[in-house]
């Protein structure tokens, strides 16, 4: 006889998770009071990402540069309200000019 012992775990497939409980009025009131008092939310914030699609192929370039040069580049991009990719493209266009 070749019987495997179950150790009482034979019905594990029948276990189902409990349905989540809806937010009760008490929980909503606690969240409202906590927000008013400046406590951070328990909920994980969702990070918004600005996605501008580019039709041409792209790649990544990592470089080591002087901090002063990087700061000038970042300030210029912010002042011109453009992404680093757009700023790099403008600089490369000036090389050919």
N, C-alpha and C positions, 0 to 999 in steps of 0.2 A: 504494500500500500504506500503510495507516494503522495501524501497530503501535506500541503503547506499550512503551517499554523497562521491564523489571522490575528491573534492577540487582541481581538475585539475591534479591529479596524476594518472589518469587512463592509461596512455601510458608509464609508467616507464619501462616496459619490452622491449619496442622498443629502448631504449637508449643503444648504443654500445660504448665501448671505442675507442678512436682514435688510429690508428696504430702509433707505435713509429717512430719518424723521424730518418732516417739514419744519421750517423755522417757526417757532412759537411766538406769540405776541410778546412774551417775556424776553425771549432772546433778542427780538428786534428792539425792544426798549433798552436792554442792556447795551446793545451796539450803539444806539442813539446817544445814550448818556456817556459812554466811553469816548465816542467821537467828540462830543461837546467838551469833555475834560482833556482832550488831546492825546488819548491813548491810540496807538496804531491799530489798524484793523487786523483781525485774525486771518482774513482772506489774503491769499497771495495776489499781489498786484500783477496785472498783465502788462508786459512791456510792449508799447507800440513801436513799430518799426516803419520808417519811411522807406518805401520801396519805389524806386524809379527804375523801370525796366530799360535795359540797354539792348539795342538790336545787334550791335557788333560783339564779336568775341572779346572776353576780358580775361585778365590774369592778375595775379597779385605780385607786387614788388615790395620787398622789404629792404630798407637801407639804413645805414648808420650815418647820421648827419649831426652837425653842431646844433645844440639846443637853440642857440640864437637864430639860426637859419630856419629851424622847424617852427619856432614861434612866429617869425615873420611870415612864413608860408600860411600857417593856421590863421593868423590875424587877417591876412589878405583874403583868404577864402571866406572867412566870416564877414568881412567888410563887403565883399562882392556877392555875398549870399549864394555861394556855390559849394558843391561837394569837393573833397580833395581830388577825386577823379577828374572833375571838370577843371579844377585849377591846374592839375598836372597836364591835362590836355592843352590848356592855353599856353603854358610854358613851353611845351614841346612844339607847338605851332610857331612860337617866336624863334625857335632854333632854325627853322627852315626859312624864315623871313629874311 
